Amino acid sequence: MKHWILPLLTSALLAAAPAHADEAQDAALKAAIAAPHRTPANVARDGWRHPYETLSFFGLKPTQTVVELTPGGGWYTEILAPYLRERGQLILGADDPASSSAYSQRNAARLQQKLAALPSVYDKVQVGVFDAEAGKLQYAKPGSADLVLTFRNAHNWAALGEAQTQAVFKSAFDALKPGGVLGLVDHRLPADRVQDAKASSGYLHQAWVVRMAESAGFKLLASSEINANPKDKADHPNGVWALPPTYANKDQERARYEAIGESDRMTLKFAKP
């Protein structure tokens, strides 16, 4: 082989490697989303939650240490756990089983049952305690995470007040490595509407969320309309819970809420400098 050919081939291979890696990561993420262990009711919501686009926007990679804050029933956990199982690490900031709240105790027990039922998917998931009201926020070692994710939870923190909301964002900031990313999705309140102190409708001003994150040291990298829904005007009796899948108003105007679909949501990507 001529000497001038080898450097050209080496350069070509190096240039191609990231593309191949990206394709493999994309395929692995799509496989996790399509995996048969996912709950059918959760799969039915993919069209509203856009898991592939959302996680790709946040920069998810299979080698990362990822924290998911308050995973609830494990909607995103079902995707993140198998994706990260072999080369990364998933840490859940979950309800405290020793909480004085019966609701939190039930959530913690339900999550543990879910993880224990399928060890082939969840055996390597670590579970830490996330209790914003009690100030128990040491769910991950400082500087250990590449990515912290939270989906439709910031409105619950807002109900506790700005000081505790800021404490939650600070805990995420502390958990991340320098350059790490916080990915957040939540129900979006139009800027011309009043957000009450407790965010009782479940909707938040995007500018308010950005301010809370920046108060903890984060910088807003980007926002996306991946999870936007222009049909949702955020003006429903019983707030966001009037919409599917909750239908808080039961049969009252159910057809209208079905036509609207799930809430209009902000999708925000922050970085720890």
N, C-alpha and C positions, 0 to 999 in steps of 0.2 A: 504494500500500500504506500502510495506516495505520501511524503511527510506533510504536504499541505492539506491532504484529505482528512487525516485523523483529527486535527483541531476542528475542522468543519463538522465532522460527525459528532465529536464530543459536545460542541456547542449546541448542535441540533437536539441531542439527547437531553441535555440539561434544560433546554428551552421547553422541550415536550413534557418533561417530568411533572411540573406543576399542573399541567392540563390533565394528565392521566390521574394524578392524585385527586384533583377536584372531581373528575368524573367518577372515581371510585367512591369518594365521600358522598357525592350526590346519589349514587346507586345504593349505598348503604343506608342513607337516610330514607330514601324512597322505600327500601325493603322494610325498614323499621315501621314506617307508617302503614305499610300494607300487610304487616305481620298478622297471622291468624289469632294470636293471643289477645289482640285488642278487643275491648268490649264493643259489641255491635252498636250500642247506643252512642258510644263515643265516636265511632267511625262515622256515624250519621251526621255528626256535627263538623266534619272536616271542611265541608263547603263554606262554613261560616268562619272557621278558625284558621284555615290556611296553614296547617302546620309546616309543610315543606317550605313555603315561601317565607314564613315568619322566622323559622329557625335558621334558614339560610341568610336572611337579612341580619340576624344577630351574629352571624359568623361561627356557628357551631361547627366544631371539628371533632373527630372520633378520639383524638388523643388528649382532649381537654379534661380538666377537673371542673365540673359544672355543678352549681348549687341551684336547686329549684326551691323557691320560698313558698310556703304554704301550698303544697300540692293538692289539697282537697281530696277528691276522689281518685286522683292519679291520672287525670286525662293526659297530660303531657308526660307524666312518668312512664306511661305505657310505651311511649316512643323513645324517650331519652335513655331509659335503662338498657334496652338491647343495643342501642346505637353505641353507647359508651362502655359496654360491659367488658370487652376484650382489651381495649387499649387506653381507655380513659377512666374517669371516676364520676359517679353521680352521688351527690350529697343532697338529702332532702332536709330542709328546714321545716319541720313538721310540728303539729300540735303536741303539747306536753301531756304525756299520759298521767302525770302526777298533778295536773292542773286541778284547781278547785271547781272549774267549770265542767259540768256534765257534758255539755256540747263538745268541748275540746277532748274530753276523755273518749267520747264515742268516735270522734274523728280519728284520734290516735289509734284506737283499737281497730277501726275499719281499715286504716292504712296498713297496719301490721299484718292483718289477715290477708290483705291483697298481696303483700310482698311474700308472705310465707306460703301462699297457695301455689306459687309458680317459681320455684328456686332456679330453674333453668334460665329465667329472665332476670330475676330480682336479687339473686343471691349475693351480688357484690355491691348493692346499694347501701350506702351509709345513711343513717337517720340521726339528725341532730334536733335540738329543741328550738322552736321559734314561737315565742309568746310575747308579742308586742306590748300587750296590756301589762304584763308582769315585768317587762324589761328583760326577759330571758332571750337573748339574741346571740348567744355564743354557739352557733350551729356549725361553724367551720373555723379552722385555724387561721389566724391572721395571715394575709398574703399568700393563701394557698390556692385560690380559685382563679381560673381563666375567664369564667363566665358565670354571672348570677342572673337567673331568670325569674320573673314573676308575672303571672297571668291573672288579671282581673282581681287584684288584691289591694291595690293602693287606696281604693275607696274605703276599705275596711280600716286601714291605718288612719285615714283622714278622720274617721268617726271618733278616734281616740284623741285628736287634737294635733296641732302642728308640731309640738315638741316631741311627741312620741313618733310622729311620722318622720321627722328629721332623724330621730334615733335609729329608725329602721334603715333609712338610706345610709346613715353612717355605718351601720353594721355591715351592709353590703359593700360599702367602700373599703372597710377594714378587711373583709374576707378576700377581696380581690388582690391579685398581683398588680404591680404597676403596669399600666397598659391594658389591664383587664376590662371587660365589658359588662355593663348592666343592661339587660334587655327587659323592657316593660311593656305590657299591653293592659289597657284599661278602658272603661266606658268613658266616652268623651262628651262633655257638656259644651254646647255652643258658647262661643266667647261672649255673646250678647245676653246670655242668661245668667242669673245670679246663682252662685254656688254657696249654699249655706254652710255654716261652720262644721257641720257633721257629715256633709255630703250625703244627706239622707236619701236622695234619689238614686244613689249608686253611681252617678255621673260626676266627672271631675273636669275642670278646665285644664287643658293641656299646659297652659302657661303656669298654672299652679304646681303641677307635677314637676315641670322643669325647674321651677324655683326650689322645690323641696330637695330635688336631686343635687342641684348646684350648691345648696346650702351645706351639703355633706362633702363637697369637693369635686363632684362629677362635672364633666363637660359634655354637653350634648353633641354627639357625633352626627346623628342623622335621624330623621323621622320618615315614616312610610305610611302610605294609605292602603297597605295590604289588607287591613282589617276594617276599612271604612265601610259604612253603610249609609248612603245619603237619604234613604227612606226613613231612617230613625231620627226624629226631631227631639228626642229626649224630653218629652212633655206628657208622659203617661201617668195616670193615677197609679200609685204604688211603684213609681219609678221604673228602673231598668227591669225589675222583676215582673213587670206586666208582659214583657216580651218572652218568646220561647228561649229556653225550654221550661221556664218556671211557670208562666201564665198565672201570676199572682191574683189576677182578677177573674180567674176561672173561665166561665163561659161568656162573660161580658166582653163583647167586641173581639172575641177570640179570632174570628176570621181576619179582622183587620190586623191584629198583632202577628198572625201567621204570615200575612202578606208583607209586613215590614221585615220580619225575620229577626235575627239576633242584633244586638246593639251596634251602634257606630262606635268604633274603637280607635284610640290612638295607639301607635306602635313606635316606641322610642328607643333609641340606642345611645347609651351614655358610655363614656370612658373614664377610667381612673388615670389621671396623668402620670 
